[in-house]
Amino acid sequence: MALGTEYKNWQGFEDVKEGISDIQLPLLLAKAEIKRRYRRSTLGPFWITISTAVTITTIGFIFGKIFKSPLSEFLPFIAAGLILWNFISSTISDSCAVFVQSEASIKQLPLPLFTYVEQLVIRNFYIFLHNIVIFPVVCFVTGRALGLNCFLSIPGIIIVLLNLLWVSLALGIVCTRYRDLTQIVQSILQILFYVTPIIWMPNQVSARVASIFIELNPVYHILSIVRAPLMNNQPSMLNWIVSILVAVIGWIVTIMLFNHYKKRIAYWL
């Protein structure tokens, strides 16, 4: 009896563990979904890349003139920020309906629920890999050299993925129960986009504003551990500490949430 109760209390953790052990399945599902979405498209997901490149160019030139920033510094900053933000925001937006959109599969197939979260994050990561090719092109056009520091962005991306996995799982659970929260999440993402240094640089605001919207903004720190190396800079120790702490605390809270509500998700669909 005690063993059964103990297993029930950790069923969410076991689901995540099982989903990670069979990582090949979400990889294949994500790849198949991208192919399905762009089946009759000549360029496939590269249409998103073209759209992102146009957005980066437009915003870079307009805001570069407004802030009087040199394009050799401002345009790569915008490119790295927007590409990474698009990855983060699209993953979070999609996660609100990750279980709802998979209702038929969840009710018919005995797959770990975490598999659907992995599929979602991997699918958006594939698109991110398509979009990241814009950055070296921007650097070439602006005459900015890519240094060896850019390889330091790899551990940063891993931490971003770890954060997106727990956020997607948590939002998937909560938004399945309360569908109206999806609109609130969209509004929060819009606010975060404007208060986070994505289309503006930290040195373009006063120290007081920076202390509020930068130092206390975890999204900025998560962006910085990837963007700073791409810009030939070193992320600060605070950037790493905040990003890792967010991942650790987020996973602990999410596993507790998943342990408690895993069995109810199918009934909420």
Secondary structure, DSSP 8 states (H G I E B T S, - for coil): -HHHHHHHHTHHHHHHHHHHHTTHHHHHHHHHHHHHHTTT-SSTTHHHHHHHHHHHHHHHHHHHHHHT--HHHHHHHHHHHHHHHHHHHHHHHHHTTTTTTTHHHHHHS---HHHHHHHHHHHHHHHHHHHTTHHHHHHHHHT----GGGGGHHHHHHHHHHHHHHHHHHHHHHHHH-TTHHHHHHHHHHHHHHHSTTSS-GGGS-HHHHHHHTTT-HHHHHHHHHHHHHTT----HHHHHHHHHHHHHHHHHHHHHHHHHHHHHHHH-
